[in-house]
Amino acid sequence: DQQVKQNSPSLSVQEGRISILNCDYTNSMFDYFLWYKKYPAEGPTFLISISSIKDKNEDGRFTVFLNKSAKHLSLHIVPSQPGDSAVYFCAAGTGNQFYFGTGTSLTVIP
Amino acid sequence: NAGVTQTPKFQVLKTGQSMTLQCAQDMNHNSMYWYRQDPGMGLRLIYYSASEGTTDKGEVPNGYNVSRLNKREFSLRLESAAPSQTSVYFCASSVSTDTQYFGPGTRLTVL
């Protein structure tokens, strides 16, 4: 059974608006969470991370929120830009073992 | 500074053939990883090496072997390839148990 789930395979957003990507996990022992961005035919690129001792981490236009009680994290992109169009993977784990979601394909419409 | 490099980029094998996927990193990272990505699925960890001289199984290790040749290099070997091993393989590295940096991937087809 999947330990990390991204239930929305795709998302379309107008340029300038907020993009919200969601991720759920099942293992309460996970203590580190990451978001990766992936373009076709390339490897995933690290975007932003958060540890379990925090509930929010910001980096420019990207903010990750962690709700440990709900075992849920989300990535907010504000404002969304056409160059943000890509597949976004969340990952969660502890130690050296990380589990990835199936990805959400974000399309930002100019 | 090339980051994480992988060779080859593409490979086609026949069932039963063997091959080794190579990975190298120049970031002086301690930990290295091999993942596979299949359509409709996330990346799944095959093996990892927390430090030079150690290797451990991940989520889907069956059919694979690994070698941590030195701090820079981590190879993945398929001894007898099967069609179920058709996938895109990614190598990654990290300083320790944190952010992983990925290579560009190897697209493997087993006929």
Chai-1 contact restraints between the chains, C-beta under 6 A:
chainA,res_idxA,chainB,res_idxB,connection_type,confidence,min_distance_angstrom,max_distance_angstrom,comment,restraint_id
A,E42,B,P104,contact,1.0,0.0,6.0,A-B,restraint_1
A,G43,B,F90,contact,1.0,0.0,6.0,A-B,restraint_2
A,G43,B,F102,contact,1.0,0.0,6.0,A-B,restraint_3
A,G43,B,G103,contact,1.0,0.0,6.0,A-B,restraint_4
A,G43,B,P104,contact,1.0,0.0,6.0,A-B,restraint_5
A,G43,B,G105,contact,1.0,0.0,6.0,A-B,restraint_6
A,P44,B,F102,contact,1.0,0.0,6.0,A-B,restraint_7
A,F46,B,T99,contact,1.0,0.0,6.0,A-B,restraint_8
A,S49,B,T99,contact,1.0,0.0,6.0,A-B,restraint_9
A,G95,B,T97,contact,1.0,0.0,6.0,A-B,restraint_10
A,N96,B,S31,contact,1.0,0.0,6.0,A-B,restraint_11
A,N96,B,Y48,contact,1.0,0.0,6.0,A-B,restraint_12
A,N96,B,A50,contact,1.0,0.0,6.0,A-B,restraint_13
A,N96,B,T97,contact,1.0,0.0,6.0,A-B,restraint_14
A,F100,B,G42,contact,1.0,0.0,6.0,A-B,restraint_15
A,F100,B,L43,contact,1.0,0.0,6.0,A-B,restraint_16
A,G101,B,G42,contact,1.0,0.0,6.0,A-B,restraint_17
A,T102,B,M41,contact,1.0,0.0,6.0,A-B,restraint_18
A,T102,B,G42,contact,1.0,0.0,6.0,A-B,restraint_19
